[in-house]
Amino acid sequence: MKHARLVGLVAMLVLGVTACSGGNSASDTIKVGSINGMTGLFQTPEVAPAVKAVFEEVNAAGGINGRKLELISKDDAMNPQRSTEAARALIDSEGVVALVGSSSAVDCGLNRTMYSRSNIISIPAVGVDPACFTSPNIAPVNPGPFKLLTALLYYASETLKHDKVCMAFTVLPGSGGGIDAAIKEWSDLTGKSLTVKDTSVGQGDPTPYLVKLKAGGCQAVIYNAQVGPWFAQAKTQGMTDVDFIMMANSYTDANAKLIPEGLKAYVGTEWQPYTDETLPGNDRWSQLVTTNKIQKTAFSQGAVMAADVFVQVLKGIKGEINRESVTKAFKSMQPINYPLVGTPWVFGPGQAHNPIEGSRFVKAEGGAWKVLPEGFIVPGKN
């Protein structure tokens, strides 16, 4: 009886160690978490299914050393309490080895300390707030709004050769410092400064902002707010000689149709423009999401990329795959050249991670987006 109890106790201890280490048993699945905006103000319903599609592809080919990948996605609805509860449940209750493909507007800022304390890494498909790019255990697969802004400014001054570059922006709470840093990076690279900087743009009548830009002699305007009313009024103001360059959130088929003839409107994308399936990397992404009936968006591109780089590093791990070994592998990995982006992606040992830089540009022509031929514009490199 004593022997049986001892065996039972040992078994319980082994199982307890397995749960705490995040899937240490060679016979179980490899659990991976993600926090996604499925409901609420910031919705990315296509992201988790795209990550899952990559995992199912891997599982169909035999998994990782015979073990299946299991994605556990939780919706935080852009609610701080739900986001924190989701992260805690994934780490403590589910025992995930990593977070892959998260797409939440609040996750990074709220959960960064928990990730560091738990020695777990997160690879967001869509990094949104500044904390996504300034945390030791988080490395998104997109440039993010601030590196993207630097690329747009660089494109205006160095590719389009404009001297009078201006900005008309809506600034979200907490992002002002990131915007200033992005502008400074551009100024340090080019020696140039903004002719007009207006960060008070709202959702109302755009006329006062456009009049100010016109009076300033702006040749290019970096812009991030509503599209339809802005360009309708820009046409009324006769601003046909201005290059309006928009952030990636404006890259939709619907917005292309809102640009009046005679106006020049561009968008800087974070990945290869998804509207052209012939571009490098888009063939695999397009086939995968089409087969699985997932919406074709830039966010689903990020999801596939996040899952792909995770799988690539996972395949190189020797021995047990658990939270500790996964984190160690990503902290010591070599850069991965991935065709959907302009620079190699790497996690590495640093205290902050913003590996993807640059942007590829599209221009509105005839109610659609035309991909421009320059390729990725990476500030300071082309």
Stockholm file with secondary structure:
# STOCKHOLM 1.0

chainA/1-382         MKHARLVGLVAMLVLGVTACSGGNSASDTIKVGSINGMTGLFQTPEVAPAVKAVFEEVNAAGGINGRKLELISKDDAMNPQRSTEAARALIDSEGVVALVGSSSAVDCGLNRTMYSRSNIISIPAVGVDPACFTSPNIAPVNPGPFKLLTALLYYASETLKHDKVCMAFTVLPGSGGGIDAAIKEWSDLTGKSLTVKDTSVGQGDPTPYLVKLKAGGCQAVIYNAQVGPWFAQAKTQGMTDVDFIMMANSYTDANAKLIPEGLKAYVGTEWQPYTDETLPGNDRWSQLVTTNKIQKTAFSQGAVMAADVFVQVLKGIKGEINRESVTKAFKSMQPINYPLVGTPWVFGPGQAHNPIEGSRFVKAEGGAWKVLPEGFIVPGKN
#=GR chainA/1-382 SS CHHHHHHHHHHHHHHHHHHHTTSCCTTSCEEEEEEECSSSSSCCTTHHHHHHHHHHHHHHTTTBTTBCEEEEEEECTTCHHHHHHHHHIIIIISCCSEEESCBCSSHHHHHHHHHHHTTCCEECSSCCSGGGGSCTTBCCSSCHHHHHHHHHHHIIIIISCCSCEEEECBCCTTCHHHHHHHHHHHHHHHSCCCSEEECBCCSSCCHHHHHHHHHTTCSEEEECSCSHHHHHHHHHTTCTTCEEEECGGGCSHHHHTTSCTTCEEEEEESSSCTTCTTSTTHHHHHHHHHHTTCCCCHHHHHHHHHHHHHHHHHHTCCSCCSHHHHHHHHHTCCCBCCTTSSSCBCCCSSSCCCCCCCBEEEEEETTEEEECTTCCBCTTTC
#=GC SS_cons         CHHHHHHHHHHHHHHHHHHHTTSCCTTSCEEEEEEECSSSSSCCTTHHHHHHHHHHHHHHTTTBTTBCEEEEEEECTTCHHHHHHHHHIIIIISCCSEEESCBCSSHHHHHHHHHHHTTCCEECSSCCSGGGGSCTTBCCSSCHHHHHHHHHHHIIIIISCCSCEEEECBCCTTCHHHHHHHHHHHHHHHSCCCSEEECBCCSSCCHHHHHHHHHTTCSEEEECSCSHHHHHHHHHTTCTTCEEEECGGGCSHHHHTTSCTTCEEEEEESSSCTTCTTSTTHHHHHHHHHHTTCCCCHHHHHHHHHHHHHHHHHHTCCSCCSHHHHHHHHHTCCCBCCTTSSSCBCCCSSSCCCCCCCBEEEEEETTEEEECTTCCBCTTTC
//
